Amino acid sequence: MKTIKQRQAKAYTSIYIKKAAFILALGLCTTPWVTSPAALVAGFLFTHFLGHPFLHLNHKATNWLLKASVVGLGFSMNLQNAVVAGQDGLLLTLGTIAVVLTAGFLLGRLLHINARTAHLLASGTAICGGSAIAAVAPVIDACEKEISVSLGTVFLLNSVALLVFPPLGHFLGLTQHQFGLWAAVAIHDTSSVVGAAAAYGQQALEVATVVKLARALWIIPVSLLSAILFCGKNKKISIPWFIGLFVLAMLANSYLPYVASFNQPVTTMARAALVATLFLIGSGLSVEKIRAVGWRPLVLGLGLWVLVSVVSLLVIM
């Protein structure tokens, strides 16, 4: 019979092996051979079969790595191109935000989903996924369950979008510019927008990043509107500060000649970090989390996602 010390030693060895395998898989995702969709699926499969040895750190690591990646991508972009892309996406952004927020209210009532959950799902779909939900939740006094259900729904659909949008874009024959616009408007979270656009091409990546970050700034007016509609007691509104750093990086790349001496390695590292971020996002997804969402919020989130995808695609094409 094995002694208690032998069993403990075996358990410790197993934990160390899992940690080493996780770090190795994460490191592989920073190499050029792993694409964004593959990293997302690999993260999910790792957690499903082996468990997540760093689950308590996953959310914080994902959050910081994503912001650092986006700022780093700013060193690959030019201000003039960004202005053109932003102008192209402005009216589309305004129109789709209004349509999704209105549809979220109506569909939520039809499905008998409480108003706060429906508004969180609509805000996440209309603007920028989990970041929008995190910003709007405190101003409408949403409870923990409402936030979890909304985040779980958007998280799941966001992961699916990363996998299906690039092949769908090729099937529809979208140009780089068209796909960049479509991804920025129709995919929820910045991580999947940038990941899908990077898989499609460099020009699509530039357009998608600029339009998505401009779209993310709508967190502020939508949060103010939400506070008025729901009479929230807590009026504190989160501002996505990393967008300001992204703009500074883009300005530096456009007007400071010496930036050309290091912008290429910074951009390469930013793309590698983005793929690693998607591995972490996939590893945070589990079958249990998918089941916990429930069918009504999932139907609402799916309906809003299909609506914004189809409407924006028809306008762009």
PEPEBEL-V897044 format. One record per pair of residues at least 12 apart in sequence whose C-alpha atoms are under 8 Angstrom apart, sorted by the first residue. I is the first residue (numbers start at 1). J is the second residue. D is the distance in whole Angstrom. If there is no record, write none. Layout:
<<I	J	D> <I	J	D>>
//
This chain:
<<15	53	7> <18	50	7> <18	53	6> <19	53	6> <19	54	8> <22	46	8> <22	52	8> <22	53	7> <26	276	6> <26	279	7> <26	280	8> <27	276	8> <29	272	7> <29	275	6> <29	276	5> <29	279	7> <30	272	4> <30	273	6> <30	275	6> <30	276	6> <31	272	7> <32	272	8> <34	275	8> <35	199	7> <35	275	7> <36	162	8> <36	195	5> <36	196	7> <36	198	8> <36	199	7> <36	274	8> <36	275	5> <36	278	7> <37	162	6> <37	163	5> <37	195	8> <37	196	8> <37	278	8> <39	275	6> <39	276	7> <39	278	6> <39	279	5> <39	282	7> <40	159	7> <40	278	5> <40	279	5> <40	280	8> <40	281	7> <40	282	5> <40	283	8> <41	279	7> <41	282	6> <42	279	7> <42	282	7> <42	283	8> <43	278	8> <43	279	5> <43	280	6> <43	281	7> <43	282	4> <43	283	4> <43	284	8> <44	279	8> <44	282	4> <44	283	4> <44	284	7> <44	285	6> <44	286	7> <45	283	7> <46	283	7> <47	283	5> <47	284	8> <47	285	8> <47	286	7> <48	286	7> <48	287	8> <52	283	7> <52	284	8> <55	284	7> <58	280	7> <58	281	8> <58	284	7> <59	284	8> <61	280	8> <62	277	6> <62	280	6> <62	281	7> <65	273	7> <65	274	7> <65	277	6> <66	191	7> <66	273	8> <66	274	6> <66	277	6> <67	242	6> <68	270	7> <69	269	8> <69	270	4> <69	271	7> <69	273	6> <69	274	6> <70	209	8> <70	242	8> <70	246	7> <70	270	7> <70	274	8> <71	242	7> <71	243	7> <71	245	6> <71	246	4> <71	249	7> <71	270	8> <72	246	7> <72	249	7> <72	266	6> <72	267	6> <72	269	8> <72	270	5> <73	246	8> <73	266	8> <73	267	5> <73	270	6> <73	271	7> <74	246	5> <74	247	7> <74	248	8> <74	249	5> <74	250	5> <74	253	8> <74	267	8> <75	249	5> <75	250	5> <75	252	7> <75	253	5> <75	263	5> <75	264	8> <75	266	7> <75	267	6> <76	250	7> <76	253	7> <76	263	7> <76	264	7> <76	267	6> <77	206	7> <77	250	6> <77	253	7> <77	254	7> <78	250	6> <78	251	7> <78	253	7> <78	254	5> <79	250	6> <79	251	6> <79	254	6> <82	206	8> <82	207	7> <82	210	6> <85	207	6> <85	210	7> <85	211	7> <86	207	8> <86	210	6> <86	211	5> <86	214	7> <89	181	7> <89	211	6> <90	211	8> <92	185	8> <92	312	7> <92	315	8> <93	185	7> <93	215	6> <96	126	7> <96	185	8> <96	308	6> <96	311	8> <96	312	7> <97	126	5> <97	127	7> <99	308	8> <100	122	6> <100	123	8> <100	125	7> <100	126	6> <100	304	6> <100	307	8> <100	308	7> <101	119	7> <101	122	5> <101	123	7> <101	126	7> <103	122	8> <103	304	7> <104	118	6> <104	119	6> <104	121	7> <104	122	5> <104	300	7> <104	304	7> <105	118	6> <105	119	7> <105	122	8> <107	300	7> <108	300	7> <111	296	7> <111	300	8> <113	296	7> <113	297	7> <116	140	7> <116	142	6> <116	146	7> <117	142	8> <117	146	5> <117	147	7> <117	149	8> <117	150	6> <117	297	8> <118	297	8> <118	300	8> <120	132	8> <120	133	5> <120	136	7> <120	137	7> <120	147	7> <120	150	6> <121	133	7> <121	150	5> <121	151	8> <121	153	8> <121	154	7> <121	297	8> <121	300	8> <121	301	6> <122	301	8> <122	304	7> <123	136	8> <123	222	8> <124	154	7> <124	188	7> <125	154	7> <125	186	8> <125	187	8> <125	188	5> <125	301	7> <125	304	7> <125	305	7> <126	185	8> <126	188	7> <126	308	8> <127	188	7> <127	215	6> <127	216	6> <127	218	7> <127	219	7> <128	188	5> <128	189	5> <128	190	6> <128	212	8> <128	215	7> <128	216	6> <129	151	8> <129	154	6> <129	155	8> <129	158	8> <129	188	4> <129	189	4> <129	190	8> <130	151	6> <130	154	7> <130	155	7> <130	188	8> <130	189	7> <131	189	8> <132	216	8> <132	219	6> <133	147	7> <133	150	7> <133	151	7> <134	147	8> <135	219	7> <135	223	7> <135	237	6> <135	238	5> <136	219	8> <136	222	8> <136	223	5> <136	226	7> <136	237	8> <138	232	8> <138	234	6> <138	235	8> <138	236	7> <139	223	7> <139	226	7> <139	227	5> <139	230	8> <139	232	5> <139	233	7> <139	234	5> <139	235	5> <139	236	7> <139	237	7> <140	226	6> <140	227	6> <140	230	5> <140	231	7> <140	232	4> <140	233	8> <140	234	8> <141	232	6> <141	233	7> <141	234	7> <149	292	7> <149	293	5> <149	294	8> <149	297	7> <150	293	8> <150	297	7> <152	289	7> <152	290	7> <152	293	6> <153	290	8> <153	293	6> <153	297	7> <153	298	6> <153	301	6> <154	188	7> <154	301	7> <156	285	8> <156	290	7> <157	188	8> <157	301	8> <157	302	7> <158	187	6> <158	188	6> <158	189	6> <158	192	7> <159	192	7> <159	282	8> <161	187	6> <161	192	7> <162	187	8> <162	192	5> <162	193	7> <162	195	7> <162	196	5> <163	196	8> <165	183	7> <165	196	7> <166	196	6> <166	197	7> <166	199	7> <166	200	6> <174	317	8> <176	200	7> <176	201	7> <176	203	6> <176	204	5> <177	203	7> <177	204	5> <177	207	6> <178	204	8> <178	316	6> <178	317	7> <179	197	7> <179	200	8> <179	204	6> <179	208	8> <180	197	6> <180	203	8> <180	204	4> <180	205	6> <180	206	7> <180	207	5> <180	208	4> <180	209	8> <181	204	8> <181	207	6> <181	208	6> <181	211	7> <181	316	8> <182	208	8> <182	309	8> <182	312	6> <182	313	6> <182	316	7> <183	196	7> <183	197	7> <183	208	6> <184	208	5> <184	209	7> <184	211	6> <184	212	5> <185	211	8> <185	212	7> <185	215	8> <185	308	8> <185	309	8> <185	312	7> <186	305	7> <186	308	6> <186	309	5> <186	312	7> <187	305	8> <187	309	8> <190	209	8> <190	212	7> <190	213	8> <191	274	7> <191	277	8> <191	278	7> <192	278	8> <193	208	7> <193	209	7> <193	212	8> <194	208	7> <194	209	6> <195	274	7> <195	275	7> <195	278	8> <213	243	6> <216	240	8> <217	239	8> <217	240	7> <219	239	8> <220	237	7> <220	238	8> <220	239	7> <223	237	7> <224	237	8>>
//
